[in-house]
Amino acid sequence: MLLMTLLQENVATSSFDDLGKLLLGGVAAAIVVAVGFVLIQFRMRDKKPPTSNFISITDKDPSSSV
C-alpha cells in the first residue's frame, strides 16, 4: 500500500515520455554498438585466419626415420 502511494506521488513529478525516449535511445545505441563489434570481429577474423589446434602424430617428412 505504501509502495502504491509513493508511485502515485512520483507519477505526477516524472515525465515517462522522456524516460521512454531515453530507454529507446539506449536500446538503439546498444544494438548499433553490438552490430559494429560483430562486423569488426568478422573483418579481423578474415584478415588473420585461425591457426589449427590439430597436432599430427605422424611425421610429415617421410625421409626421416627413427
Secondary structure, DSSP 8 states (H G I E B T S, - for coil): -HHHHHHHHHHHHS-HHHHHHHHHHHHHHHHHHHHHHHHHHHHHHHHS---------S-S-TT---
